[in-house]
Amino acid sequence: MSKHTYKVIEVVGTSAESIDDAIRNAIADASRTLHNIGWFEV
């Protein structure tokens, strides 16, 4: 079995339009300083 280590952070996004836009905004902001974001949870 391969051993992996993951960094977990919490990011909160907002949008007046939809939850989908809020998620996209949060990921876009996080990706400016965090590189190689491979997955996320909602």
PyMOL Python script that loads the backbone (N, CA, C, O; Angstrom):
from pymol import cmd

cmd.read_pdbstr("""\
ATOM      1  N   MET A   1       0.847  -1.181   0.000  1.00  0.00           N
ATOM      2  CA  MET A   1       0.000   0.000   0.000  1.00  0.00           C
ATOM      3  C   MET A   1       0.889   1.240   0.000  1.00  0.00           C
ATOM      4  O   MET A   1       1.859   1.319   0.754  1.00  0.00           O
ATOM      5  N   SER A   2       0.560   2.175  -0.825  1.00  0.00           N
ATOM      6  CA  SER A   2       1.304   3.435  -0.896  1.00  0.00           C
ATOM      7  C   SER A   2       0.942   4.326   0.282  1.00  0.00           C
ATOM      8  O   SER A   2      -0.196   4.339   0.750  1.00  0.00           O
ATOM      9  N   LYS A   3       1.924   5.062   0.743  1.00  0.00           N
ATOM     10  CA  LYS A   3       1.681   6.016   1.823  1.00  0.00           C
ATOM     11  C   LYS A   3       1.584   7.409   1.222  1.00  0.00           C
ATOM     12  O   LYS A   3       2.432   7.814   0.427  1.00  0.00           O
ATOM     13  N   HIS A   4       0.553   8.130   1.603  1.00  0.00           N
ATOM     14  CA  HIS A   4       0.345   9.485   1.109  1.00  0.00           C
ATOM     15  C   HIS A   4       0.084  10.410   2.285  1.00  0.00           C
ATOM     16  O   HIS A   4      -0.459   9.997   3.310  1.00  0.00           O
ATOM     17  N   THR A   5       0.469  11.646   2.126  1.00  0.00           N
ATOM     18  CA  THR A   5       0.171  12.684   3.099  1.00  0.00           C
ATOM     19  C   THR A   5      -0.514  13.821   2.362  1.00  0.00           C
ATOM     20  O   THR A   5      -0.059  14.253   1.303  1.00  0.00           O
ATOM     21  N   TYR A   6      -1.604  14.298   2.927  1.00  0.00           N
ATOM     22  CA  TYR A   6      -2.367  15.368   2.300  1.00  0.00           C
ATOM     23  C   TYR A   6      -2.464  16.548   3.247  1.00  0.00           C
ATOM     24  O   TYR A   6      -2.546  16.378   4.463  1.00  0.00           O
ATOM     25  N   LYS A   7      -2.454  17.734   2.684  1.00  0.00           N
ATOM     26  CA  LYS A   7      -2.670  18.953   3.450  1.00  0.00           C
ATOM     27  C   LYS A   7      -4.146  19.305   3.325  1.00  0.00           C
ATOM     28  O   LYS A   7      -4.683  19.346   2.218  1.00  0.00           O
ATOM     29  N   VAL A   8      -4.802  19.556   4.445  1.00  0.00           N
ATOM     30  CA  VAL A   8      -6.218  19.905   4.448  1.00  0.00           C
ATOM     31  C   VAL A   8      -6.347  21.346   4.925  1.00  0.00           C
ATOM     32  O   VAL A   8      -5.849  21.708   5.991  1.00  0.00           O
ATOM     33  N   ILE A   9      -7.021  22.157   4.126  1.00  0.00           N
ATOM     34  CA  ILE A   9      -7.283  23.546   4.502  1.00  0.00           C
ATOM     35  C   ILE A   9      -8.777  23.800   4.377  1.00  0.00           C
ATOM     36  O   ILE A   9      -9.485  23.059   3.695  1.00  0.00           O
ATOM     37  N   GLU A  10      -9.244  24.831   5.026  1.00  0.00           N
ATOM     38  CA  GLU A  10     -10.645  25.214   4.918  1.00  0.00           C
ATOM     39  C   GLU A  10     -10.720  26.567   4.229  1.00  0.00           C
ATOM     40  O   GLU A  10     -10.048  27.518   4.628  1.00  0.00           O
ATOM     41  N   VAL A  11     -11.538  26.643   3.198  1.00  0.00           N
ATOM     42  CA  VAL A  11     -11.715  27.869   2.429  1.00  0.00           C
ATOM     43  C   VAL A  11     -13.212  28.138   2.339  1.00  0.00           C
ATOM     44  O   VAL A  11     -14.000  27.217   2.129  1.00  0.00           O
ATOM     45  N   VAL A  12     -13.598  29.384   2.496  1.00  0.00           N
ATOM     46  CA  VAL A  12     -15.008  29.760   2.398  1.00  0.00           C
ATOM     47  C   VAL A  12     -15.166  30.745   1.252  1.00  0.00           C
ATOM     48  O   VAL A  12     -14.490  31.772   1.209  1.00  0.00           O
ATOM     49  N   GLY A  13     -16.060  30.428   0.325  1.00  0.00           N
ATOM     50  CA  GLY A  13     -16.348  31.319  -0.789  1.00  0.00           C
ATOM     51  C   GLY A  13     -17.752  31.877  -0.667  1.00  0.00           C
ATOM     52  O   GLY A  13     -18.617  31.276  -0.031  1.00  0.00           O
ATOM     53  N   THR A  14     -17.970  33.018  -1.276  1.00  0.00           N
ATOM     54  CA  THR A  14     -19.297  33.631  -1.256  1.00  0.00           C
ATOM     55  C   THR A  14     -19.699  34.060  -2.655  1.00  0.00           C
ATOM     56  O   THR A  14     -18.858  34.312  -3.518  1.00  0.00           O
ATOM     57  N   SER A  15     -20.999  34.135  -2.854  1.00  0.00           N
ATOM     58  CA  SER A  15     -21.551  34.634  -4.111  1.00  0.00           C
ATOM     59  C   SER A  15     -23.008  35.002  -3.887  1.00  0.00           C
ATOM     60  O   SER A  15     -23.731  34.312  -3.169  1.00  0.00           O
ATOM     61  N   ALA A  16     -23.425  36.076  -4.498  1.00  0.00           N
ATOM     62  CA  ALA A  16     -24.833  36.467  -4.447  1.00  0.00           C
ATOM     63  C   ALA A  16     -25.653  35.683  -5.465  1.00  0.00           C
ATOM     64  O   ALA A  16     -26.883  35.695  -5.415  1.00  0.00           O
ATOM     65  N   GLU A  17     -24.977  35.002  -6.388  1.00  0.00           N
ATOM     66  CA  GLU A  17     -25.663  34.306  -7.480  1.00  0.00           C
ATOM     67  C   GLU A  17     -26.054  32.872  -7.138  1.00  0.00           C
ATOM     68  O   GLU A  17     -27.220  32.497  -7.258  1.00  0.00           O
ATOM     69  N   SER A  18     -25.062  32.059  -6.703  1.00  0.00           N
ATOM     70  CA  SER A  18     -25.348  30.642  -6.459  1.00  0.00           C
ATOM     71  C   SER A  18     -24.254  30.005  -5.624  1.00  0.00           C
ATOM     72  O   SER A  18     -23.165  30.559  -5.476  1.00  0.00           O
ATOM     73  N   ILE A  19     -24.554  28.839  -5.081  1.00  0.00           N
ATOM     74  CA  ILE A  19     -23.544  28.092  -4.332  1.00  0.00           C
ATOM     75  C   ILE A  19     -22.433  27.632  -5.273  1.00  0.00           C
ATOM     76  O   ILE A  19     -21.270  27.561  -4.875  1.00  0.00           O
ATOM     77  N   ASP A  20     -22.786  27.320  -6.513  1.00  0.00           N
ATOM     78  CA  ASP A  20     -21.783  26.913  -7.502  1.00  0.00           C
ATOM     79  C   ASP A  20     -20.758  28.025  -7.716  1.00  0.00           C
ATOM     80  O   ASP A  20     -19.556  27.763  -7.763  1.00  0.00           O
ATOM     81  N   ASP A  21     -21.224  29.248  -7.845  1.00  0.00           N
ATOM     82  CA  ASP A  21     -20.315  30.390  -7.999  1.00  0.00           C
ATOM     83  C   ASP A  21     -19.467  30.590  -6.743  1.00  0.00           C
ATOM     84  O   ASP A  21     -18.290  30.937  -6.840  1.00  0.00           O
ATOM     85  N   ALA A  22     -20.052  30.376  -5.577  1.00  0.00           N
ATOM     86  CA  ALA A  22     -19.296  30.519  -4.331  1.00  0.00           C
ATOM     87  C   ALA A  22     -18.160  29.502  -4.270  1.00  0.00           C
ATOM     88  O   ALA A  22     -17.049  29.834  -3.854  1.00  0.00           O
ATOM     89  N   ILE A  23     -18.432  28.278  -4.679  1.00  0.00           N
ATOM     90  CA  ILE A  23     -17.405  27.231  -4.702  1.00  0.00           C
ATOM     91  C   ILE A  23     -16.308  27.597  -5.691  1.00  0.00           C
ATOM     92  O   ILE A  23     -15.122  27.486  -5.381  1.00  0.00           O
ATOM     93  N   ARG A  24     -16.703  28.031  -6.873  1.00  0.00           N
ATOM     94  CA  ARG A  24     -15.717  28.421  -7.892  1.00  0.00           C
ATOM     95  C   ARG A  24     -14.854  29.593  -7.412  1.00  0.00           C
ATOM     96  O   ARG A  24     -13.644  29.610  -7.639  1.00  0.00           O
ATOM     97  N   ASN A  25     -15.475  30.561  -6.756  1.00  0.00           N
ATOM     98  CA  ASN A  25     -14.732  31.709  -6.228  1.00  0.00           C
ATOM     99  C   ASN A  25     -13.713  31.271  -5.180  1.00  0.00           C
ATOM    100  O   ASN A  25     -12.576  31.742  -5.181  1.00  0.00           O
ATOM    101  N   ALA A  26     -14.116  30.376  -4.294  1.00  0.00           N
ATOM    102  CA  ALA A  26     -13.210  29.905  -3.243  1.00  0.00           C
ATOM    103  C   ALA A  26     -12.024  29.163  -3.839  1.00  0.00           C
ATOM    104  O   ALA A  26     -10.885  29.380  -3.426  1.00  0.00           O
ATOM    105  N   ILE A  27     -12.281  28.292  -4.805  1.00  0.00           N
ATOM    106  CA  ILE A  27     -11.198  27.524  -5.426  1.00  0.00           C
ATOM    107  C   ILE A  27     -10.279  28.439  -6.229  1.00  0.00           C
ATOM    108  O   ILE A  27      -9.060  28.271  -6.200  1.00  0.00           O
ATOM    109  N   ALA A  28     -10.848  29.393  -6.935  1.00  0.00           N
ATOM    110  CA  ALA A  28     -10.033  30.329  -7.717  1.00  0.00           C
ATOM    111  C   ALA A  28      -9.119  31.144  -6.806  1.00  0.00           C
ATOM    112  O   ALA A  28      -7.940  31.326  -7.110  1.00  0.00           O
ATOM    113  N   ASP A  29      -9.657  31.631  -5.696  1.00  0.00           N
ATOM    114  CA  ASP A  29      -8.831  32.404  -4.760  1.00  0.00           C
ATOM    115  C   ASP A  29      -7.738  31.534  -4.145  1.00  0.00           C
ATOM    116  O   ASP A  29      -6.587  31.957  -4.044  1.00  0.00           O
ATOM    117  N   ALA A  30      -8.095  30.329  -3.739  1.00  0.00           N
ATOM    118  CA  ALA A  30      -7.112  29.431  -3.117  1.00  0.00           C
ATOM    119  C   ALA A  30      -6.012  29.049  -4.096  1.00  0.00           C
ATOM    120  O   ALA A  30      -4.855  28.910  -3.702  1.00  0.00           O
ATOM    121  N   SER A  31      -6.358  28.879  -5.360  1.00  0.00           N
ATOM    122  CA  SER A  31      -5.365  28.435  -6.348  1.00  0.00           C
ATOM    123  C   SER A  31      -4.331  29.514  -6.680  1.00  0.00           C
ATOM    124  O   SER A  31      -3.322  29.227  -7.323  1.00  0.00           O
ATOM    125  N   ARG A  32      -4.575  30.734  -6.251  1.00  0.00           N
ATOM    126  CA  ARG A  32      -3.578  31.794  -6.469  1.00  0.00           C
ATOM    127  C   ARG A  32      -2.335  31.580  -5.606  1.00  0.00           C
ATOM    128  O   ARG A  32      -1.233  31.970  -5.991  1.00  0.00           O
ATOM    129  N   THR A  33      -2.517  30.960  -4.437  1.00  0.00           N
ATOM    130  CA  THR A  33      -1.380  30.738  -3.541  1.00  0.00           C
ATOM    131  C   THR A  33      -1.084  29.264  -3.289  1.00  0.00           C
ATOM    132  O   THR A  33       0.028  28.918  -2.889  1.00  0.00           O
ATOM    133  N   LEU A  34      -2.055  28.401  -3.514  1.00  0.00           N
ATOM    134  CA  LEU A  34      -1.856  26.958  -3.344  1.00  0.00           C
ATOM    135  C   LEU A  34      -1.761  26.331  -4.724  1.00  0.00           C
ATOM    136  O   LEU A  34      -2.669  26.477  -5.542  1.00  0.00           O
ATOM    137  N   HIS A  35      -0.680  25.646  -4.979  1.00  0.00           N
ATOM    138  CA  HIS A  35      -0.456  25.083  -6.307  1.00  0.00           C
ATOM    139  C   HIS A  35      -0.805  23.600  -6.338  1.00  0.00           C
ATOM    140  O   HIS A  35      -0.730  22.913  -5.319  1.00  0.00           O
ATOM    141  N   ASN A  36      -1.181  23.123  -7.498  1.00  0.00           N
ATOM    142  CA  ASN A  36      -1.490  21.707  -7.723  1.00  0.00           C
ATOM    143  C   ASN A  36      -2.650  21.215  -6.870  1.00  0.00           C
ATOM    144  O   ASN A  36      -2.570  20.142  -6.273  1.00  0.00           O
ATOM    145  N   ILE A  37      -3.727  21.990  -6.807  1.00  0.00           N
ATOM    146  CA  ILE A  37      -4.923  21.530  -6.100  1.00  0.00           C
ATOM    147  C   ILE A  37      -5.518  20.402  -6.929  1.00  0.00           C
ATOM    148  O   ILE A  37      -5.962  20.616  -8.057  1.00  0.00           O
ATOM    149  N   GLY A  38      -5.523  19.204  -6.364  1.00  0.00           N
ATOM    150  CA  GLY A  38      -5.970  18.034  -7.109  1.00  0.00           C
ATOM    151  C   GLY A  38      -7.425  17.668  -6.875  1.00  0.00           C
ATOM    152  O   GLY A  38      -8.044  17.032  -7.728  1.00  0.00           O
ATOM    153  N   TRP A  39      -7.984  18.057  -5.734  1.00  0.00           N
ATOM    154  CA  TRP A  39      -9.371  17.730  -5.430  1.00  0.00           C
ATOM    155  C   TRP A  39      -9.866  18.642  -4.314  1.00  0.00           C
ATOM    156  O   TRP A  39      -9.081  19.326  -3.658  1.00  0.00           O
ATOM    157  N   PHE A  40     -11.174  18.638  -4.112  1.00  0.00           N
ATOM    158  CA  PHE A  40     -11.767  19.425  -3.039  1.00  0.00           C
ATOM    159  C   PHE A  40     -13.047  18.752  -2.573  1.00  0.00           C
ATOM    160  O   PHE A  40     -13.629  17.945  -3.298  1.00  0.00           O
ATOM    161  N   GLU A  41     -13.481  19.080  -1.374  1.00  0.00           N
ATOM    162  CA  GLU A  41     -14.742  18.589  -0.818  1.00  0.00           C
ATOM    163  C   GLU A  41     -15.643  19.776  -0.539  1.00  0.00           C
ATOM    164  O   GLU A  41     -15.177  20.874  -0.235  1.00  0.00           O
ATOM    165  N   VAL A  42     -16.933  19.539  -0.648  1.00  0.00           N
ATOM    166  CA  VAL A  42     -17.918  20.564  -0.309  1.00  0.00           C
ATOM    167  C   VAL A  42     -18.741  20.036   0.840  1.00  0.00           C
ATOM    168  O   VAL A  42     -19.649  20.719   1.315  1.00  0.00           O
TER     169      VAL A  42
END
""", "prot")
cmd.dss("prot")
cmd.show_as("cartoon", "prot")
cmd.util.cbc("prot")
cmd.orient("prot")
